[in-house]
Amino acid sequence: MAEFHNPSLQVFELSGSQGPAIGLELFSKVRYFRVLVCGGDGTVSWVLDAIERHNFESPPPVAILPLGTGNDLSRVLQWGRGFSMFDGLGGLSTLLQDIDHAAVTMLDRWKVNIIEENSEGYMEKEQSKFMMNYLGRYLELLLMDFFHLSVS
């Protein structure tokens, strides 16, 4: 874990052995804090899942520095498709200023419980998965195709 001891800024390196829960716990007593996730959709989902499990009275706003492969969520939220796009626009300092002045927008997350039953119909295992409310281009195209076929 990389950690700076400036009370207004803490940096945490996420790894397979250490997730975002440690950083969230550190800030659990801070009334207003924000989270900047540097990564792709998987990292963002990992942090959002940890925030969900923490049960904050008021969850912290989360911004994205898109460093992943697809960055679908970042594109949908208009944070961009990747960090390289900021090179000609002032780079990291401009991005951080944009984040500092950004309006908070709510994002719906859906919880889906998956229940596995044995052959007698009794529950053997239950898992919870979270989904976000954005649709990528592929799903939009499928819906348009379905609509076109059902109308004709």
N, C-alpha and C positions, 0 to 999 in steps of 0.2 A: 504494500500500500504506500503510495506516495502521499505525503501529508504535509501541508504547510500550516504554520501555526499563526496565521493572521486570522483573527476571529471572524472577519467578514468574508474570507475566502478559504475554502478547503478543497483540495484535489484528491480524488480517490481513484486508484487504478483498479479496475475490475478484472478479476481472473476467475478461472475455474474453481479455485480454492477460496476466493473471497468475493462475494457479491456486493450489491449496493446496500444491504441491510445495515452494515456497520456505519456507513456515512449517514444514513437516515436516522439511526439511533443517536448519533452524535448531535444531530440537529433537532431531535424530538422535543426539546424544551425551548427551542428558539421559536418565537411567535411567528415571524414572517421570514421565510427563506425561500430561495429559488434553486432549481436544479438545472444544470446544463449537461445534457448527455452528448458525449462525443462518440459517435458510432453510427451504426446503421439501424435498420428496423428491429433486428434481434436484440441489440443492446437497449434500444428504447423500450421495447416490450419487457425486457428483464427488469429495468428500473421501474417502469409503471406497475408491473406485478408486485415488486417489493413495496412500493408506496401503497398499493391496495392492501397488501397483507398487514402493513403497519397500522392501518386504521386511524390515520390522522383525522382530527376533528375538521380541519380545513387542509386538504392536501396541497402540497407546494406546487406552484406553476413549474412546468418543465419546458425547456427550450432544447432545440436539437442543433448540434453542429454535425452536418451530414458527412460522415466518413465511411459509410458502408458501401456495399456494391450497388444495391438498387435504390435505396433511400426513398421508397414509395411514400411513406408517411410524411417525410420532410417535404417532398414535392407537393403533396396534397395540401399541406398546411402552408405552402408558399415560402418555406425556408430554403428551398433550392434543392438541386439534384446532387450536389456534391461540393466539397470544400473548394475544389479548383476553380469553380465559377466565381469565387470571391477575389481571385488574384488580381483581376483588372479593376475591381471595384473598391479598393482600399484594404483588401485582405482581412486578416483576423480582427484588427482594431475596429474596422467598420462593422463587421459582423457582431462583435460584442456590444457596440453602441446600439445597433439595431435591436439586439436582444434586450438591452437595458430599457429601451423605450417601447418595446412591443406591448400590444394589448393582450390581455389574458383571454383566451378563447376556450370554452368548454369542449371536451372531447368525450363522446359516449364510449364507454367500454362495457361490453356485454360479458356476463359470466355464464358459461355453459358447463353444466355438470354431466359428466359421462359416467354412467353406471354399468358395470359389467355384472351379469348374472350367471350363475352356474346352471347346469342342466335342469335343476329342480325349480328354477325361477327365483332363487334367493340371491340377494346382492353379495357379490364377492369383493368387488373393488369399486371405489368411486374416485374420479379425478375431476378437477376443475380446470378449465381453460378460459382465458380471456380473449376477447376479440375487440377490435376497434371499429368505429362506425364509418370508415372510409372505404370507397370502392376504387380499385385500380382500373386502368384502361381495359384490361382483359375482361373483367366482369361486366363493364359497361357495354363492350362489344357483344358479349353473349346476350345480355338483356335486350339490346337493340335488335339482334338477329331473331331472338325469340318473339319479340313484339311484331317484327316484320312478317314472320311466318304465321303468326296467329291471326293477323289482320287479313292476309291474302287468301 
